[in-house]
Amino acid sequence: MKKITVALIAFGAFVIGSSLSRKRHHSQSKSS
């Protein structure tokens, strides 16, 4: 069950980072 927890944390961190990156670089819109 540890894999699920790690995956959730990694996904959460990615979403938070993506959200912050979007707000900071609003003029640049890159979708990868």
C-alpha positions in Angstrom: 0.0 0.0 0.0 3.1 2.2 0.2 3.2 2.6 -3.6 -0.3 4.2 -3.6 0.7 6.7 -0.9 3.9 7.7 -2.7 2.0 8.0 -6.0 -0.6 10.3 -4.3 2.1 12.5 -2.8 4.0 12.7 -6.1 0.7 13.5 -7.9 -0.3 16.1 -5.4 3.1 17.8 -5.5 3.0 17.8 -9.3 -0.5 19.4 -9.3 0.5 22.0 -6.8 3.7 22.8 -8.7 1.8 23.0 -12.0 -0.8 25.3 -10.5 1.9 27.6 -9.1 3.8 27.6 -12.4 0.6 28.4 -14.2 -0.1 31.4 -12.0 3.4 32.7 -12.2 3.9 32.2 -15.9 0.4 33.3 -17.1 1.7 34.8 -20.3 3.4 31.6 -21.3 1.1 28.7 -21.9 2.9 25.4 -22.7 1.1 22.1 -22.5 3.4 19.1 -22.5 
